[in-house]
Each structure stands twice: as C-alpha cells, then as structure tokens.
Amino acid sequence: MAAYWLARSKINDPVEYKKYTDLVPGIIAQYGGKVLARGGKYQIMEGPQDFQRFVVIEFPSLEDGVKCFESPEYVAAAQYRRSGAGVVENVIIESGDATK
C-alpha cells in the first residue's frame, strides 16, 4: 500500500538548507520514493502559518518511507538542516482506505 511522506519546513539559513535539499532527491529515489510536490505556490487554509515550504513524497509502502528516513544517507543529509538551518515536521502515512 502506498504511503506519503509529508513535510512542512521553515528555513532559517537558505545556504545551509540547500546543502540538504541538493542531496535528498537522490536518496529518496534509492528507496522507491517519488516527489509529488516540493516547494511551489501554496495557500494555508487554516492553522498556524509557521512554515513556508511543503513537500509530498510518495513511497511504495510505509516501510519504504521509514527505511528512507532512517537510512544513513538521509540522516547524514538531514544534519545540514538539523544544525539550525531549518525546522521541519515530517510525517509518513499510509494511503489507507479513504472510505473509513
């Protein structure tokens, strides 16, 4: 069952954050992920406006998304943003049955 990695981020240091974003697409592809939306125009409909960048990535399964997030390659890339370049919320969710 497909799963989706949803990320919201606030970028504090664009130069350092770009070091992270330059590495991530290749890592995602290694785990079967496909970026569906990254950056781009958006409109917050409700809730806090703490974030200004949004990303949606599709994986073949929840397990594949989690493996990607926990992989040594991703953890190393994430150090660029985790060192203060940005604040990110990440969630990986299975597509599930939308009728429930």
Order of alpha helices (4+ residues) and beta strands (2+ residues): beta-alpha-beta-beta-alpha-alpha-beta
